Amino acid sequence: MTFTNLTRANEIGANSYLLDFGTDGRIVLDAGMHPRGEGSAGLPQLERLKFDSVDTILVSHAHHDHTGALPLLMRDHPSARVFMSEATYYLADPLLHNSVQVMLKQKAEKGIAEFPLFTHRELDQLVKVWQACGLNRLWSPHGYPDPENEPLTFTFHDAGHILGSVGTALHHRGRTIFYTGDVNFTDQTLLRGADFPREGIDVLITETTRGAQPRPEGFSRDNVVERLAIALEETFAKGGAVLMPVFAMGKTQELLAQLHFFQKARRLPETPIYIGGLGRSFSEIYDRLAGRVRRKSPKLSLLEDIMPQVMDGRRARDFSPKRGHIYLISSGMMTENTLSNVFAQEFLAHEQHSIFFVGYCDPSSPAGLLRATKPGESVTLNAAYGPQPVRCRVEYFDFTAHAQREDLLAYILEVQPRVCVLVHGDPAALEWFQQELAVKAPGMQVVIPPPGEAIEL
């Protein structure tokens, strides 16, 4: 088997990887788009793949950095079959249609001539090729379950990252290659931690997102939850409102549930909670599949029990923060001209209000810039508004959906693969894992795959 890293750099970005088993099949794992890239610069190196040379595409989960280029990969490989979990099947469709809308908007605003990279009509046709596969069951790359005498098969395992996220075991002539995708081993508010195999893995391809971030002393999710409850209480006591920039898929649903449990425990009043329209669409899918996935509180309906209000166009135009209101608004990175970025202008200068971050923030994004700004200093979140003084409370709560580096390292050492391939991490994260494994597993072959180079495993 040869492995080719199709990303353009060793970083968290446009994830995509080619596994070439010769005459037994060529498989691509994920086809993402870089959140900071514009146009073709944000794509994986799909041009390295000969036209219609891929047999199978396996999708780990619906986040944009793993699915954003899927329509382009499918266009270039019309014979390829595409497999994913049931939840990813339902989540990726609206996410990619939203991507078309974003590209059309950026085409108008920034004059990016090649946008959109694909259309709604093309996407509607491509989705018909997707096949949802059940977890913990052997599948053939030809699309049928429980195959016999096949040289190459695959199995999906719950990754605990977002709804529908999976790790993928590829079984080839007596050997097993396991791709973690994005993984979380710890229970979240709604989702349970990963249910991964621990034995019989020859080659492990693992994400390393948090490799450069040590677990803080005394860190626990329960402590983060308590800190958030106290911060909300303190903000409301001052007569303020709270803005939480979140991703529409995953973080919106986790925080909705957490705020609901705060209200049930009387830590918060029954105050209005606002979400975006796309967040509502994804929440509806979370509700629809609640009884068919490994979920905590499967009877909780996010939309019926919590009844979040949708921040539609009219409300957005007339927006001003209201005392005791909570706004779970996209985007999580506060990208320019998104609602969270626009709304933040109404929060920054007012001491009674708060902006709380609950997920990953790229340091160069508006969210990352705001997190790095000290109280009283100014920050530019949007060139149209210019520098704004930061007088509101700004705080970070680590509701990560990625495994802590210590937990991921423990999994690697428990599995003891012959080869460990490190992907989906910035250089410092990759190097930490490489150094730790050199000491703790000296017999293990550890690979940081250079972009675009085929490596024989």
Order of alpha helices (4+ residues) and beta strands (2+ residues): beta-beta-beta-beta-alpha-alpha-beta-alpha-alpha-beta-beta-beta-beta-beta-alpha-beta-alpha-beta-alpha-alpha-beta-alpha-beta-alpha-beta-alpha-beta-beta-beta-alpha-beta-alpha-beta-beta
